[in-house]
Amino acid sequence: MQTMPNITMVTDTNFDSVVAESQKPVLLAIGAQWCPDCRRLQPLFMQFAKDYSDKLVFATTAVSPAARFLGTI
């Protein structure tokens, strides 16, 4: 997923600081480049991030790396 300044890429190393310790609710998009539905929703997610970044934290991660911390969500 292409990221913007108001969308944070989540990894194993920054999951706690971005998601678990966030003071705002987090909308985490979990997707993959090969997934047509993920690609279809990307423009909507990016527009929401642009419009609502003052109310929510917008973050994204790829399916493979996400598998390590998905159990904590």
C-alpha positions in Angstrom: 0.0 0.0 0.0 1.3 3.4 -0.9 1.7 5.5 2.2 1.1 9.2 2.9 2.5 11.4 5.6 -0.6 10.8 7.8 -0.4 7.0 7.3 2.1 5.0 9.3 3.6 1.7 8.1 3.4 -0.7 11.1 6.1 -3.3 11.6 7.1 -5.6 14.5 9.5 -3.0 15.8 7.0 -0.1 16.0 3.7 -1.9 16.6 3.6 -1.0 20.3 4.4 2.7 19.8 2.0 3.1 16.9 -0.9 0.9 17.8 -0.8 -0.4 21.3 0.2 2.8 23.0 -1.7 5.2 20.8 -3.8 7.9 22.5 -6.3 7.9 19.6 -8.2 5.0 18.1 -6.2 3.2 15.4 -7.5 2.1 12.0 -5.0 -0.5 10.8 -5.3 -1.7 7.2 -3.8 -5.1 6.8 -3.3 -6.0 3.1 -1.1 -7.2 0.3 -0.1 -5.9 -3.1 -1.5 -9.1 -4.7 -4.9 -8.7 -3.1 -7.4 -7.0 -5.5 -9.8 -6.0 -2.7 -6.9 -4.4 -0.8 -5.9 -2.4 -3.8 -9.5 -1.4 -4.5 -9.9 0.0 -0.9 -6.6 1.9 -0.9 -7.9 5.2 -2.3 -10.8 5.2 0.2 -8.4 4.5 3.1 -6.1 7.2 1.9 -9.0 9.7 1.6 -10.2 8.8 5.1 -6.6 9.3 6.4 -6.5 12.7 4.8 -9.9 13.7 6.2 -9.8 12.2 9.7 -6.2 12.1 10.8 -7.0 14.5 13.6 -9.4 12.0 15.1 -7.8 8.6 14.3 -4.3 7.1 13.7 -4.2 5.6 10.3 -1.7 2.7 9.9 -1.0 0.0 7.4 0.9 -3.3 7.3 1.5 -6.2 4.9 0.0 -9.6 5.6 3.3 -11.4 6.1 4.9 -9.2 8.7 1.6 -8.6 10.4 1.2 -12.3 11.2 3.7 -11.9 14.1 1.7 -9.3 16.0 -1.9 -10.0 14.8 -2.5 -12.1 17.9 -2.1 -9.0 20.1 -4.8 -7.0 18.4 
